[in-house]
C-alpha cells in the first residue's frame, strides 16, 4: 500500500524534499514507517524522531495521519492504510511581542 509522507521545516532540510510516497506492507504502523524512514535517511532522522531510548518517539514532535495527531489515535501503533498521508511536524514557536 502507498503512504504519502510530508516533511516540514528541519525535517524537510534533512531529507531534501517536502514529500514522497512509500510503498509499505499491509498492516504497517506509524512505528514501521518511522523505521523505514530511519533506514533510508540514517542517523539524522533516527536521532530527530526518536527519543534517546530509541524506543519512544520524540515528545517535541507531532506526528499526524491524515491530519490527526497519533497521540489521539493509537500512538506509534496507529495503523496506516493505502492512500493516507503521514506528516512530521516540528515544534513551532512565536507569538505576540
C-alpha positions in Angstrom: 0.0 0.0 0.0 1.1 3.6 -0.6 1.6 6.2 2.1 2.5 9.8 1.4 4.9 11.3 3.8 5.1 15.1 4.2 8.1 16.9 5.7 8.2 20.3 7.3 10.9 22.8 8.4 14.1 21.0 9.7 13.0 17.6 8.5 12.5 18.9 5.0 16.0 20.2 5.1 17.4 16.8 6.3 15.7 14.8 3.6 15.9 17.4 0.8 12.2 17.3 -0.2 8.8 18.3 1.0 7.1 14.9 0.4 7.5 11.5 -1.0 5.4 8.3 -1.3 6.5 5.0 0.2 5.2 1.5 -0.5 4.6 -0.2 2.9 3.3 -3.6 3.7 -0.3 -4.2 4.6 -0.8 -3.7 8.3 2.1 -1.3 8.7 2.0 1.1 11.6 3.5 4.5 12.3 6.4 2.8 14.1 7.1 0.7 11.0 7.1 3.8 8.8 9.4 5.6 11.1 11.7 2.6 10.9 11.6 2.8 7.1 12.5 6.5 7.2 15.3 5.8 9.6 16.7 3.1 7.3 16.5 5.4 4.3 17.9 8.6 5.9 20.0 7.2 8.6 21.1 8.7 11.9 20.0 12.3 11.3 16.3 11.3 11.0 16.5 8.5 13.6 18.0 10.8 16.2 15.5 13.5 15.4 12.3 11.5 15.5 13.2 9.1 18.4 13.9 10.0 22.0 17.2 8.9 23.5 15.9 5.4 24.3 15.1 4.8 20.6 12.0 3.0 21.8 9.8 6.1 22.1 9.2 9.0 19.7 10.4 12.5 20.5 7.8 14.3 22.7 8.8 17.5 20.9 7.3 16.5 17.5 3.8 16.0 16.3 3.1 13.0 14.0 -0.1 13.2 12.0 -2.1 10.6 10.0 -4.5 12.4 7.7 -4.3 15.5 9.9 -5.0 13.7 13.2 -2.3 13.5 15.9 -1.3 9.9 16.5 -1.3 10.6 20.3 -5.1 10.8 19.9 -5.4 7.6 18.0 -3.0 4.7 19.0 0.4 6.3 19.2 3.1 4.6 17.2 0.9 1.6 16.8 -1.6 3.7 14.8 -2.2 1.7 11.6 -1.6 3.1 8.2 -3.7 2.5 5.2 -3.5 2.8 1.5 -3.6 6.5 0.4 -3.1 8.0 3.8 -0.9 11.0 4.4 1.7 11.0 7.3 3.3 14.2 8.5 6.1 15.0 10.8 5.5 18.4 12.3 8.3 20.1 14.4 7.6 22.4 17.3 6.5 25.9 16.3 7.5 29.0 18.2 6.4 32.5 18.1 3.7 34.7 19.4 3.0 38.3 20.3 5.8 40.6 21.2 
